Amino acid sequence: MDKIVNTIPVRYTDSRINDMIRSASSHTSLLPQHFNQNEEFFLKLPQEIEIPSLPVHHDIRKDTPQESYLTALRQLMENLIVHIPGFFRETTYYFDPAEVLRPCFFQVFRINDVPFLYLGRLDLSFRPHDGELLDSGGNDLTPRYRTSRIYLDCDLIPLKDILLEERRVSGFVVKQVISQTWIGETGRGYFVQGIWIDHELTKFFSRLFVPGETSLYPYYPFTCKYRSICHALIDSDPDERRRGVPRLRRALEFLEPEIDSIQTQLKKEAFSPDLPVFSSLKKQVPPLWNGVWQNIRVKRYLNEHDMKEFVLETAT
């Protein structure tokens, strides 16, 4: 048996939160989709909601969160499900003890018995420019604040296997197609930093399938995560997840035979459309990809703090 690596464990799920999800409205209105200047994706709600304080510390060896954490999260979920029901619908919540401020929601898909995982994560971290601070929290509690911005990640991930314990999902084994993204270090002493090519691979994958005349920055449809090729969704509604799975499968089938040469090139130099391996593959991309994102436009603007942001618009 192959050694299991890069497993996404599913330890604790909460029945009360999952009951809320099952009751989520089937009606979904598309909210404005934005990126901040750090390329972080967020939805803008029509009104502010309160993000409660959450316990900061959790022993990662313990699968179950504190009751105070669950109480606060359930309170938040009651508000969020009203505003973004599509993000939650058809998913199952689980607790990640390593990242308590990023609640997880998953759904499994299969194409010809090949499994794919949809993994949605909220990011409840307080960003000073994005909300009104109500309580600064402390060493044990995160800040309580109000905001109209909900940061999230919506990823489709190829799987090698689904782990079960007594017929219950206990984890997912990611199908890894990338050998290693760490290529060295820079700096000296306290200033040593690792050099990784994850972002260069992300740019390569995304630019390959997006037509040359189309600019979607800072949205990268295909990303290097979990040492694999994932599909980042900007619309997390269940129907879009289902449409996204065959897109990811086609991208994987195209890229997987070429991944060694792509990695070798990017370990030597940063991504550029002029790289020989990119130019060669670009000519081989099937025409069907030309229309996938043709209606999306990215508009830059300055927010109320004179910080650069981006909004995605759909052309009519």
C-alpha positions as CSV (number, residue, x, y, z in Angstrom):
1,M,0.0,0.0,0.0
2,D,1.3,3.5,-0.9
3,K,2.2,5.7,2.0
4,I,-0.6,8.2,2.7
5,V,0.7,11.7,2.3
6,N,-0.9,15.1,2.2
7,T,-4.2,13.9,3.9
8,I,-6.9,16.4,4.7
9,P,-8.4,14.9,8.0
10,V,-12.0,15.2,8.9
11,R,-12.2,14.9,12.7
12,Y,-15.2,16.6,14.2
13,T,-18.5,17.6,12.5
14,D,-21.3,19.4,14.3
15,S,-24.8,18.2,13.8
16,R,-26.4,21.5,14.7
17,I,-24.4,23.4,12.1
18,N,-25.1,20.7,9.5
19,D,-28.8,21.0,10.3
20,M,-28.6,24.7,9.6
21,I,-26.9,24.0,6.2
22,R,-29.6,21.5,5.2
23,S,-32.2,24.2,5.8
24,A,-30.3,26.8,3.7
25,S,-32.4,28.6,1.1
26,S,-32.2,27.3,-2.5
27,H,-32.5,30.9,-3.7
28,T,-29.1,32.5,-4.3
29,S,-28.4,36.1,-5.4
30,L,-25.0,36.7,-6.7
31,L,-23.1,39.1,-4.4
32,P,-20.3,41.4,-5.7
33,Q,-17.1,39.4,-5.9
34,H,-13.9,41.3,-5.0
35,F,-10.2,40.9,-4.4
36,N,-8.2,43.1,-2.1
37,Q,-4.7,44.3,-2.9
38,N,-3.2,41.1,-1.4
39,E,-5.1,39.0,-3.9
40,E,-7.5,37.8,-1.2
41,F,-11.1,36.9,-2.4
42,F,-14.1,38.3,-0.6
43,L,-17.8,38.8,-1.0
44,K,-19.5,42.1,-0.2
45,L,-22.7,41.6,1.8
46,P,-25.6,44.1,1.4
47,Q,-25.3,44.9,5.1
48,E,-22.8,44.4,7.9
49,I,-22.9,41.4,10.2
50,E,-21.2,40.8,13.5
51,I,-18.3,38.4,13.7
52,P,-18.2,37.1,17.3
53,S,-15.1,36.6,19.4
54,L,-13.6,33.1,19.2
55,P,-11.2,31.3,21.4
56,V,-7.6,31.7,20.1
57,H,-6.0,28.7,21.5
58,H,-6.7,25.1,20.7
59,D,-4.6,21.9,21.3
60,I,-4.3,20.5,17.8
61,R,-4.2,17.0,19.3
62,K,-7.9,17.5,20.4
63,D,-10.4,16.8,17.7
64,T,-13.3,18.5,19.4
65,P,-13.5,22.3,19.7
66,Q,-14.5,24.1,22.9
67,E,-18.2,24.6,23.5
68,S,-17.7,28.4,23.6
69,Y,-16.2,28.1,20.1
70,L,-19.2,26.1,18.8
71,T,-21.7,28.5,20.4
72,A,-20.1,31.5,18.7
73,L,-19.8,29.7,15.3
74,R,-23.4,28.6,15.4
75,Q,-24.4,32.2,16.1
76,L,-22.4,33.4,13.1
77,M,-23.7,30.7,10.9
78,E,-27.3,31.8,11.5
79,N,-26.5,35.1,9.9
80,L,-24.2,34.0,7.2
81,I,-26.5,31.3,5.8
82,V,-29.1,34.0,5.2
83,H,-26.7,36.1,3.1
84,I,-24.6,33.4,1.3
85,P,-26.7,30.2,1.3
86,G,-25.0,29.0,-1.9
87,F,-21.6,28.8,-0.3
88,F,-23.0,26.3,2.3
89,R,-25.7,24.4,0.4
90,E,-25.0,20.7,0.0
91,T,-21.9,20.8,2.1
92,T,-20.9,19.3,5.5
93,Y,-19.1,21.3,8.1
94,Y,-16.0,20.1,9.9
95,F,-13.6,21.5,12.4
96,D,-9.9,22.0,11.6
97,P,-8.0,22.1,14.9
98,A,-4.9,23.5,13.1
99,E,-6.9,26.6,11.8
100,V,-9.7,27.5,14.2
101,L,-10.4,30.8,12.3
102,R,-11.1,29.0,9.0
103,P,-14.2,26.8,9.4
104,C,-14.4,24.1,6.7
105,F,-17.2,22.9,4.5
106,F,-16.9,20.0,2.0
107,Q,-18.7,18.2,-0.7
108,V,-17.6,15.1,-2.7
109,F,-18.0,14.6,-6.4
110,R,-17.2,11.7,-8.7
111,I,-16.6,11.4,-12.4
112,N,-16.4,7.8,-13.6
113,D,-15.6,6.8,-10.0
114,V,-12.7,9.3,-9.8
115,P,-13.3,11.5,-6.7
116,F,-13.0,15.2,-6.4
117,L,-13.4,17.4,-3.3
118,Y,-15.0,20.8,-2.9
119,L,-13.5,22.5,0.1
120,G,-14.9,25.9,1.1
121,R,-13.2,27.8,3.9
122,L,-14.3,31.0,5.7
123,D,-11.6,33.3,6.9
124,L,-12.7,35.0,10.1
125,S,-9.5,36.9,10.8
126,F,-10.0,40.6,11.7
127,R,-8.6,43.0,9.1
128,P,-8.4,46.5,10.6
129,H,-9.4,48.3,7.4
130,D,-12.3,46.0,6.7
131,G,-14.6,46.4,9.7
132,E,-15.6,48.1,12.8
133,L,-13.9,46.9,16.0
134,L,-16.5,46.2,18.8
135,D,-14.2,44.4,21.2
136,S,-10.5,44.1,20.9
137,G,-10.4,40.6,22.5
138,G,-7.2,39.6,24.2
139,N,-4.7,36.8,24.7
140,D,-7.5,34.2,24.7
141,L,-10.2,35.7,22.5
142,T,-10.2,37.1,18.9
143,P,-11.6,40.6,18.3
144,R,-15.4,41.0,17.9
145,Y,-16.2,43.2,15.0
146,R,-18.7,44.2,12.3
147,T,-18.1,43.9,8.6
148,S,-19.8,43.6,5.2
149,R,-16.8,41.6,3.8
150,I,-16.7,37.9,4.0
151,Y,-13.3,36.4,3.0
152,L,-13.4,32.8,1.7
153,D,-11.7,30.2,-0.4
154,C,-13.6,27.8,-2.7
155,D,-11.4,25.1,-4.1
156,L,-12.0,21.9,-6.1
157,I,-9.3,19.4,-5.3
158,P,-8.5,16.1,-7.1
159,L,-8.4,13.1,-4.8
160,K,-6.6,9.8,-4.7
161,D,-8.8,8.3,-2.0
162,I,-11.6,9.0,0.5
163,L,-10.9,7.6,4.0
164,L,-13.7,6.1,6.0
165,E,-14.2,5.0,9.6
166,E,-17.3,3.1,10.3
167,R,-18.9,4.4,7.1
168,R,-18.1,8.0,8.1
169,V,-15.7,10.2,6.1
170,S,-12.6,10.6,8.2
171,G,-10.3,12.3,5.6
172,F,-9.3,12.8,2.0
173,V,-6.0,11.9,0.3
174,V,-5.1,14.4,-2.3
175,K,-3.9,13.3,-5.7
176,Q,-0.5,14.9,-5.8
177,V,1.0,15.5,-9.2
178,I,3.7,18.0,-8.2
179,S,6.8,16.5,-6.7
180,Q,8.3,19.5,-4.7
181,T,7.7,23.2,-4.7
182,W,10.5,24.2,-2.3
183,I,13.6,25.1,-4.3
184,G,16.0,26.7,-1.7
185,E,16.5,29.6,0.7
186,T,17.5,33.2,0.5
187,G,18.9,35.6,3.2
188,R,21.1,34.9,6.2
189,G,20.7,34.4,9.9
190,Y,17.3,35.5,11.2
191,F,16.4,36.7,7.7
192,V,16.5,33.3,6.0
193,Q,13.4,32.7,3.9
194,G,12.3,29.7,1.9
195,I,11.9,30.0,-1.8
196,W,8.8,28.2,-3.2
197,I,7.4,28.0,-6.7
198,D,3.7,27.5,-5.8
199,H,2.7,30.9,-7.1
200,E,4.8,30.6,-10.2
201,L,3.0,27.3,-10.9
202,T,-0.4,29.0,-10.2
203,K,0.4,31.7,-12.8
204,F,1.5,29.1,-15.3
205,F,-1.6,26.9,-14.9
206,S,-4.0,29.8,-15.1
207,R,-2.5,31.7,-17.9
208,L,-2.3,28.5,-19.9
209,F,-6.1,28.1,-20.1
210,V,-7.2,31.8,-20.1
211,P,-7.1,33.3,-23.6
212,G,-4.1,35.6,-24.1
213,E,-6.2,38.7,-24.7
214,T,-8.1,38.1,-21.4
215,S,-6.8,39.4,-18.1
216,L,-8.4,38.0,-15.0
217,Y,-5.7,39.2,-12.5
218,P,-5.9,38.8,-9.5
219,Y,-8.1,35.8,-10.1
220,Y,-6.2,32.6,-10.8
221,P,-8.6,29.8,-11.9
222,F,-6.1,27.0,-11.5
223,T,-3.8,27.0,-8.5
224,C,-1.0,25.0,-7.0
225,K,-2.2,23.8,-3.6
226,Y,-1.6,20.6,-1.7
227,R,1.2,19.7,-4.2
228,S,-1.6,19.3,-6.8
229,I,-3.6,21.3,-9.4
230,C,-6.8,22.8,-7.9
231,H,-9.6,24.8,-9.4
232,A,-10.5,28.0,-7.5
233,L,-14.1,29.0,-7.8
234,I,-15.5,32.5,-7.6
235,D,-19.1,31.3,-7.6
236,S,-19.4,28.6,-5.0
237,D,-23.1,27.7,-5.7
238,P,-23.6,23.9,-6.0
239,D,-24.3,24.2,-9.7
240,E,-21.1,26.0,-10.4
241,R,-19.2,23.4,-8.3
242,R,-20.7,20.7,-10.6
243,R,-19.6,22.6,-13.7
244,G,-16.1,23.1,-12.2
245,V,-15.4,19.4,-11.7
246,P,-15.1,18.5,-15.4
247,R,-13.1,21.6,-16.0
248,L,-10.6,20.5,-13.4
249,R,-10.5,17.0,-14.8
250,R,-9.7,18.3,-18.3
251,A,-7.0,20.6,-17.0
252,L,-5.4,17.7,-15.1
253,E,-5.5,15.4,-18.1
254,F,-3.8,18.1,-20.1
255,L,-1.2,19.2,-17.6
256,E,-0.2,15.9,-15.8
257,P,2.0,14.5,-18.7
258,E,3.9,17.8,-18.8
259,I,4.2,18.6,-15.1
260,D,7.9,17.5,-14.8
261,S,9.1,19.8,-17.6
262,I,7.0,22.6,-16.2
263,Q,8.5,22.2,-12.7
264,T,12.0,21.9,-14.1
265,Q,11.6,25.2,-16.1
266,L,10.1,27.1,-13.2
267,K,12.8,26.0,-10.8
268,K,15.3,27.8,-13.1
269,E,13.4,31.0,-13.8
270,A,10.2,32.8,-12.9
271,F,7.1,32.4,-15.0
272,S,6.8,34.3,-18.2
273,P,4.6,33.7,-21.2
274,D,7.8,33.6,-23.2
275,L,9.1,30.4,-21.6
276,P,9.5,27.7,-24.2
277,V,7.5,25.1,-22.3
278,F,4.6,27.6,-21.9
279,S,4.7,28.7,-25.5
280,S,4.6,25.2,-26.7
281,L,1.7,24.1,-24.5
282,K,-0.3,27.2,-25.2
283,K,-0.5,26.2,-28.9
284,Q,-1.9,22.9,-27.9
285,V,-4.7,24.1,-25.6
286,P,-8.1,23.0,-27.1
287,P,-10.3,25.9,-28.4
288,L,-13.1,24.9,-25.9
289,W,-11.2,26.9,-23.2
290,N,-11.6,30.2,-25.1
291,G,-15.2,30.8,-24.0
292,V,-15.0,29.7,-20.3
293,W,-14.2,33.1,-18.8
294,Q,-15.0,35.3,-21.8
295,N,-17.8,37.2,-19.9
296,I,-15.8,38.1,-16.9
297,R,-14.2,41.5,-16.6
298,V,-12.0,42.8,-13.8
299,K,-12.3,46.4,-12.7
300,R,-9.8,48.1,-10.5
301,Y,-10.8,50.8,-8.0
302,L,-9.7,52.5,-4.8
303,N,-11.6,51.8,-1.6
304,E,-12.5,54.2,1.1
305,H,-9.0,53.9,2.5
306,D,-7.4,54.6,-0.9
307,M,-6.2,51.0,-1.2
308,K,-6.3,49.2,-4.5
309,E,-9.0,46.6,-4.9
310,F,-10.7,44.7,-7.7
311,V,-14.3,43.7,-8.5
312,L,-15.3,41.0,-11.0
313,E,-18.1,42.0,-13.4
314,T,-20.1,39.9,-15.8
315,A,-20.3,41.4,-19.3
316,T,-23.7,41.4,-20.9
